[in-house]
Amino acid sequence: MTPSPSSGKPRRPAPAPRGRPGAVPPSGDRSGPRRPAPPSGTPSGPRRPAPPRWLRGGQKVTVAFNGIEPGGAAVGLAGPHTITVPFGAPGESAVVEVVRGGPHPEGRIVSLLRRSPEAETPRCRHFGVCGGCQWQHLSYESQLQHKTALVRNALAPALPGAADLVQPAVGADPWAYRDRLQATVARRGDRLVAGFHVSGGDLRVVNVRECPIQTPANVEALDAVRAALTELGWPVFDPAARRGLVRGFIVQAAFATEEIMVILSAAADLPNRMAAVRLLRDRIPGLRSLMLSRPSGPAAPLGRLQLLWGREYLDDEVAGLRVRRYPAASVPPNPRAMPAWVDAVGAALALDGTETVLDAACEEGFMAVALARLAARVIGVAPSREAMVRAWETAAMNSVTSCVFYTRAPERVVAKLAARGDRLDAALLTSRGQAVSPELIDRLRHAGVGRLVLAGSSLALLAADLRAVAAAGYHVTTVRPVDLLPQTSRVHCVVACRGSG
């Protein structure tokens, strides 16, 4: 049941009391009877001032929300002006304060005038301040609908017929799904705080006490690490002053085995590491791995790694496969939704058990081994020698003998296979950080590969990939959005492409 507007926690961060609908008229609106227009050709008298060209910072306007933009904020009209406002919902109207004026104004909700039927009461006390979630105020059914619309709109310029080709988004349980938590630490007065950055690009840190999208084990570990760091008294690193020690930490949980990994991020070696080991072992019963990361810069989540205690990995099971979880994440942080992701890729490849498939960006082998259950043979290309060794390890752990792994450029792998006369029937191309190489797509086409599947979470990169496959003579048959990150506006996609000949 959808909660009433007055029940539960407030939907907006520190909202002002709601006013009456229409209490704040749209910019430029004037009450009272209008003066009839003079006949054509007669003097019109004093001219009324033209409406302002742009909204100004600090101005308050009434906004009717009618859509959502790719970053997750609501989009609405304030008179003739379009404005972007976080935490709004289509179908709502609100009094909004303009926080950034100009041609692309942004605002914040001051008071809600009309509530959307899609609205729900957020579960988290930090929602609206924390920058982790954008959509806890929307029902999950509506989140899936909005993600489908975002994909259709984003791909339409590169994909004629996107409205028909993009299928409805699928997902899984939208709560307690994340198995990876990355926290930043800071000082607030004489107190150490740990959590996530404030929304809107602010560098302040929310001292997180709950996070309903994280597995409870991760939140408990967050509390334990914060308490341990407070007791140890290590200085927090200040990027502006370039001094201090602790930058933050990562917690990784294994859903199947309940094992926990903690990675401490520090600017230098730890002065009393054994004290940290004892404190964290006492406070985190499931701890199996404690590591130290020395990042090369403030934006790098991981750097040179050192094992402090335990082992370098967690044992886990994802989508029916035994896996080892290492510090660098090789699969999306949502084990519950991974079966839907694997099914979507398998359906797009349309395998019948006789094909040879190329996984051109196989990371540590998870998807290649998953596809080996559907194909005769899978050839995986790993990004590094270490990843290739772990891919072989994943295959061995699952008794899969039909996988072969390389660690060279995928274009060279395809060329080598073609030179040997080896057949390739299908290929999975995943964009991570950059678009798929057009050279790789051309080589696959010349090798006679009739089935391509594009996968990724960046709609901009996916649009570039669609243009490249179209130029090579492939056409899209289906696009399946898969929601691996509920409560956010990010969406993963699987695109099935077929050759024309």
C-alpha positions in Angstrom: 0.0 0.0 0.0 1.3 3.5 -0.8 1.8 5.4 2.4 0.0 8.6 2.9 1.9 11.9 2.4 2.0 12.5 6.1 3.1 9.1 7.3 6.7 7.9 7.9 9.8 9.9 7.4 9.7 13.2 5.5 10.3 12.8 1.7 12.4 15.8 1.3 15.5 17.0 3.2 14.3 19.5 5.8 11.1 20.5 3.8 9.2 23.6 4.6 5.6 23.2 5.6 3.4 22.5 2.6 1.3 25.3 1.2 -2.0 25.3 -0.6 -1.9 24.3 -4.2 -1.5 27.5 -6.1 -0.2 29.4 -3.1 2.9 30.4 -5.0 1.8 31.4 -8.6 4.1 30.6 -11.6 6.6 33.2 -12.5 5.0 35.9 -14.6 1.4 35.0 -13.6 -0.8 38.0 -12.6 -4.1 37.9 -10.8 -7.1 40.0 -11.5 -9.1 40.7 -14.7 -7.1 41.1 -17.8 -7.3 44.2 -19.9 -8.6 43.4 -23.4 -6.2 43.8 -26.2 -6.6 47.0 -28.2 -7.8 46.8 -31.8 -5.1 46.3 -34.3 -3.5 49.6 -35.4 -4.5 51.6 -32.3 -2.1 52.8 -29.6 -1.6 50.1 -27.0 -0.5 52.3 -24.1 2.2 51.3 -21.7 3.7 47.9 -22.6 3.8 45.2 -20.0 7.3 44.0 -19.1 8.4 40.8 -20.9 8.9 37.7 -18.8 12.5 37.2 -17.6 14.7 35.4 -20.1 16.1 33.1 -17.4 15.2 32.1 -13.9 17.4 33.7 -11.2 19.1 32.1 -8.2 17.0 32.5 -5.0 13.8 32.9 -7.0 10.8 30.8 -5.9 8.5 29.3 -8.5 5.8 26.7 -8.8 6.9 23.8 -10.9 4.8 21.0 -12.4 7.0 17.9 -12.9 6.5 16.0 -16.2 9.6 13.8 -16.6 12.9 12.6 -15.3 16.3 13.3 -16.8 19.2 10.8 -17.1 20.8 11.9 -13.9 17.7 11.0 -11.9 16.3 14.4 -11.2 12.7 15.5 -12.1 12.1 17.9 -14.9 9.3 20.4 -14.9 7.9 23.7 -16.1 7.8 26.9 -14.2 5.9 29.1 -16.6 7.9 29.0 -19.9 11.0 27.8 -18.2 12.2 24.2 -17.8 14.0 23.4 -14.5 15.7 20.3 -13.1 14.9 19.4 -9.5 16.2 16.4 -7.5 13.8 14.2 -5.6 10.7 15.3 -7.5 8.4 12.9 -9.3 6.3 13.2 -12.5 2.8 14.2 -11.7 3.8 16.3 -8.8 3.8 20.1 -8.4 5.9 21.9 -5.8 7.2 25.3 -4.7 10.8 25.3 -5.8 13.7 27.6 -5.0 16.1 28.2 -7.8 19.6 27.2 -6.7 21.3 27.8 -10.0 19.8 30.2 -12.6 20.6 30.7 -16.2 19.7 28.7 -19.3 19.8 25.4 -17.5 18.3 26.1 -14.1 18.3 23.8 -11.1 16.3 24.0 -8.0 15.3 22.4 -4.7 11.9 21.6 -3.4 10.6 23.9 -0.7 7.1 22.5 -0.3 5.1 19.9 -2.1 1.8 21.0 -3.4 0.5 17.8 -5.1 1.9 14.3 -4.5 2.5 11.8 -7.3 0.7 8.5 -7.2 4.2 7.0 -7.8 5.5 8.4 -4.6 6.6 6.3 -1.6 8.1 7.2 1.8 11.9 6.7 1.7 13.3 4.1 4.0 16.5 5.8 4.8 16.9 8.7 7.2 19.8 10.1 5.0 17.8 10.2 1.8 17.9 13.6 0.2 21.2 14.5 1.8 23.3 11.4 1.0 24.4 11.3 -2.7 24.0 7.5 -3.0 20.3 7.2 -4.0 18.1 9.4 -6.2 14.8 7.4 -6.3 13.9 6.1 -2.8 10.8 8.3 -3.1 9.5 6.4 -6.1 7.8 3.0 -6.1 9.9 0.3 -7.6 7.4 -0.4 -10.3 7.7 3.2 -11.4 11.5 3.1 -11.2 11.5 0.2 -13.8 9.2 2.2 -16.0 11.3 5.3 -15.8 14.5 3.3 -16.6 12.8 1.8 -19.6 11.9 5.4 -20.8 15.4 6.6 -20.1 16.9 3.9 -22.3 14.4 4.5 -25.1 15.1 8.3 -25.1 18.9 7.9 -24.8 19.2 5.4 -27.6 16.6 6.9 -30.0 19.1 9.1 -31.9 21.3 6.0 -32.7 18.5 3.4 -32.9 15.6 4.0 -35.2 12.5 2.2 -33.8 13.9 2.4 -30.2 10.3 2.7 -28.9 9.5 -0.8 -30.1 12.9 -2.5 -29.7 13.5 -1.5 -26.1 11.7 -4.1 -23.9 10.5 -3.3 -20.3 13.3 -3.2 -17.7 13.6 -6.2 -15.4 14.9 -6.2 -11.8 15.0 -8.0 -8.5 14.6 -7.2 -4.8 15.4 -3.5 -4.6 16.5 -3.5 -1.0 19.5 -4.8 0.9 21.0 -5.9 -2.4 24.5 -4.2 -2.5 27.4 -6.4 -1.5 30.0 -3.6 -1.7 30.3 -0.4 0.3 32.8 2.3 -0.3 33.1 4.9 2.5 35.0 8.1 2.9 36.2 9.4 6.3 36.4 12.9 7.5 36.6 15.0 10.7 33.7 16.9 12.1 35.0 18.9 15.0 36.8 16.3 17.2 34.7 13.4 15.9 35.5 11.0 13.0 32.7 10.5 10.6 32.4 7.8 7.9 30.0 7.4 5.0 29.1 8.8 1.6 29.4 12.3 0.1 26.5 14.7 0.2 24.4 14.8 -2.9 25.0 17.4 -5.6 28.8 17.0 -5.8 29.4 18.4 -2.3 32.6 17.0 -0.7 31.1 16.9 2.8 30.6 13.4 4.2 27.3 12.0 5.6 28.0 10.1 8.8 26.0 7.0 7.6 24.1 5.2 10.3 21.8 3.1 8.1 21.7 2.2 4.4 18.7 0.0 3.3 20.2 -0.8 -0.1 23.3 -2.3 1.5 23.3 -5.8 3.0 23.0 -5.5 6.8 26.4 -7.1 7.2 28.0 -4.2 5.4 26.3 -1.6 7.6 27.5 -3.5 10.7 31.0 -3.6 9.3 30.8 0.2 8.6 30.0 0.9 12.2 32.8 -1.4 13.4 35.4 0.2 11.2 34.3 3.7 12.2 34.6 2.7 15.9 38.0 1.1 15.4 39.4 4.1 13.5 38.1 6.4 16.3 39.8 4.2 18.9 43.1 4.1 17.0 43.1 7.9 16.6 44.7 7.9 13.2 44.6 11.3 11.5 42.2 11.7 8.6 43.8 12.6 5.3 43.0 16.2 4.1 43.3 16.4 0.3 43.6 20.2 0.4 46.4 20.2 2.9 47.9 17.0 1.5 48.5 15.6 5.0 46.9 12.9 7.2 46.6 9.2 6.9 43.2 7.5 6.5 41.3 8.2 3.3 38.4 5.8 3.7 37.6 2.1 3.4 35.8 -0.6 1.4 33.6 -3.4 2.8 32.8 -6.4 0.6 30.3 -9.0 1.7 29.8 -12.5 0.3 26.1 -13.2 0.3 26.4 -17.0 0.1 29.1 -17.6 2.8 28.6 -14.4 4.9 32.3 -13.7 4.7 33.5 -10.1 5.0 36.5 -8.2 3.4 37.7 -4.8 4.7 40.1 -2.7 2.6 41.6 0.3 4.5 42.7 3.1 2.2 45.6 5.2 3.6 48.1 7.7 2.3 51.0 6.0 4.0 51.8 2.8 5.9 49.8 2.2 9.1 51.8 2.9 12.3 50.2 0.1 14.5 48.6 -2.3 12.0 48.4 -5.2 14.5 46.2 -3.1 16.8 43.9 -2.5 13.8 43.8 -6.2 13.0 42.8 -7.1 16.6 40.1 -4.4 16.8 38.5 -5.3 13.5 38.7 -9.1 14.2 36.9 -8.6 17.5 34.2 -6.3 16.0 33.5 -8.1 12.7 32.8 -11.8 13.3 32.7 -12.7 9.6 36.0 -11.0 8.7 38.1 -13.2 6.5 40.3 -10.6 4.7 41.9 -7.3 5.9 43.9 -5.4 3.3 45.6 -2.0 3.0 45.3 0.1 -0.2 47.7 2.9 -1.0 45.8 4.9 -3.8 47.9 6.8 -6.3 45.5 9.8 -6.0 42.4 11.1 -4.2 40.0 9.8 -6.9 41.4 6.3 -7.1 39.4 3.8 -4.9 42.2 1.2 -5.0 45.9 1.4 -5.3 48.8 -0.8 -4.3 47.4 -3.6 -2.1 48.9 -5.3 0.9 47.4 -8.2 2.8 47.3 -7.4 6.5 45.5 -10.5 7.7 43.5 -13.5 6.4 43.4 -14.1 2.6 43.1 -12.0 -0.5 39.6 -13.1 -1.5 36.2 -14.2 -0.3 34.4 -17.4 -1.3 31.0 -16.7 -2.7 28.3 -18.0 -5.1 26.7 -15.8 -7.7 24.0 -16.9 -10.2 24.7 -20.6 -9.4 28.5 -20.2 -9.9 31.2 -20.6 -7.4 33.4 -17.5 -7.4 36.2 -15.8 -5.5 35.6 -12.1 -4.8 38.9 -10.1 -4.9 39.3 -6.4 -3.9 38.8 -5.1 -7.5 35.1 -5.6 -8.3 34.6 -7.7 -11.4 30.8 -8.1 -11.4 28.1 -5.6 -10.5 27.4 -5.3 -6.8 24.0 -7.0 -6.8 24.2 -10.8 -6.5 20.4 -11.1 -6.4 19.9 -9.6 -9.8 22.8 -11.3 -11.5 20.7 -14.3 -12.6 18.5 -11.8 -14.5 21.6 -10.3 -16.1 23.0 -13.7 -17.1 19.6 -14.8 -18.5 19.3 -11.6 -20.5 22.8 -12.1 -22.1 22.0 -15.7 -22.8 18.6 -14.9 -24.4 20.2 -12.2 -26.6 22.9 -14.6 -27.8 20.2 -17.3 -28.6 22.5 -20.2 -28.0 21.6 -23.8 -28.6 24.7 -25.5 -27.2 26.6 -25.9 -30.5 28.2 -22.4 -30.8 31.6 -20.9 -30.1 31.3 -17.6 -28.3 33.8 -14.8 -27.7 33.6 -12.8 -24.5 35.7 -9.9 -25.5 36.0 -8.3 -22.0 35.6 -11.3 -19.6 37.3 -9.7 -16.5 37.8 -12.7 -14.1 35.7 -15.1 -16.2 32.3 -15.0 -14.5 30.2 -14.4 -17.6 32.4 -16.6 -19.8 31.9 -19.5 -17.4 28.2 -18.8 -17.1 27.9 -18.9 -20.9 29.8 -22.2 -21.0 26.6 -23.8 -19.6 24.8 -22.7 -22.8 27.5 -23.0 -25.6 29.9 -25.6 -26.9 32.9 -23.4 -26.3 33.7 -19.9 -24.9 36.8 -17.9 -25.6 37.4 -15.1 -23.0 39.7 -12.1 -23.3 40.9 -10.8 -19.9 42.3 -7.3 -19.4 45.4 -8.5 -17.6 47.5 -11.6 -16.9 46.2 -11.6 -13.3 42.6 -11.5 -14.4 43.3 -14.3 -16.9 44.7 -16.5 -14.1 41.6 -15.8 -12.0 39.4 -16.6 -15.0 41.0 -20.0 -15.3 40.5 -20.4 -11.6 36.8 -19.6 -11.9 36.4 -22.2 -14.7 38.2 -24.8 -12.6 36.1 -24.1 -9.5 33.0 -24.8 -11.5 34.4 -27.9 -13.4 34.1 -26.1 -16.7 36.5 -27.3 -19.4 35.0 -25.7 -22.4 36.6 -22.2 -21.8 39.8 -20.8 -23.1 41.3 -17.5 -21.9 43.7 -15.0 -23.5 45.1 -11.7 -22.3 45.8 -9.8 -25.5 43.8 -7.3 -27.5 40.5 -8.9 -28.6 41.2 -7.7 -32.2 44.3 -9.9 -32.2 42.5 -12.8 -30.7 39.9 -12.6 -33.5 42.6 -12.3 -36.1 44.4 -15.3 -34.7 41.3 -17.5 -34.7 40.5 -16.5 -38.2 44.0 -17.3 -39.4 43.7 -20.8 -37.8 40.3 -21.3 -39.4 38.5 -21.5 -36.0 34.9 -20.6 -36.2 33.2 -17.9 -34.1 29.4 -17.9 -34.0 28.6 -15.1 -31.5 30.4 -12.4 -29.4 29.6 -10.5 -26.2 31.0 -7.0 -26.3 31.0 -5.1 -23.0 31.8 -1.4 -22.9 33.7 -0.4 -19.7 34.9 3.2 -19.6 35.1 3.5 -23.3 33.2 2.4 -26.4 33.8 -0.9 -28.1 36.5 -0.7 -30.7 35.0 -0.3 -34.2 38.0 -2.3 -35.4 36.9 -5.2 -33.3 33.4 -5.0 -34.7 34.7 -5.0 -38.2 37.0 -8.0 -37.6 34.1 -9.9 -36.1 31.9 -9.1 -39.2 34.7 -10.2 -41.6 35.1 -13.4 -39.5 31.5 -14.2 -40.2 30.2 -13.7 -36.7 26.4 -13.3 -37.2 25.4 -12.6 -33.6 26.7 -9.7 -31.4 25.5 -8.7 -28.0 26.4 -5.3 -26.6 26.3 -4.9 -22.8 27.0 -2.0 -20.5 25.7 0.6 -18.0 26.6 3.8 -19.9 23.9 4.8 -22.3 26.2 7.3 -24.0 28.8 4.5 -24.7 26.0 2.2 -25.8 24.7 4.7 -28.3 28.2 4.9 -29.8 28.4 1.1 -29.9 25.1 1.0 -31.8 26.4 3.4 -34.4 29.5 1.3 -34.9 27.6 -2.0 -35.3 25.2 -0.4 -37.7 28.1 0.8 -39.8 29.4 -2.7 -39.9 26.2 -4.1 -41.2 24.5 -5.4 -38.0 20.9 -4.5 -37.0 19.4 -4.5 -33.5 16.6 -7.0 -32.7 16.0 -6.3 -29.0 17.2 -4.1 -26.1 16.7 -5.4 -22.6 17.3 -3.0 -19.7 18.2 -4.8 -16.5 18.1 -3.0 -13.2 21.2 -3.9 -11.2 21.2 -0.7 -9.2 17.7 0.0 -7.8 17.0 3.3 -6.1 19.4 5.0 -8.5 18.9 6.2 -12.1 21.6 4.0 -13.5 20.6 1.1 -15.7 22.4 -1.8 -17.4 21.4 -2.9 -20.9 21.8 -6.0 -23.1 21.4 -5.4 -26.9 21.0 -8.2 -29.4 22.4 -7.6 -32.9 22.3 -9.7 -36.0 24.2 -9.6 -39.2 22.3 -8.8 -42.4 23.9 -11.6 -44.4 
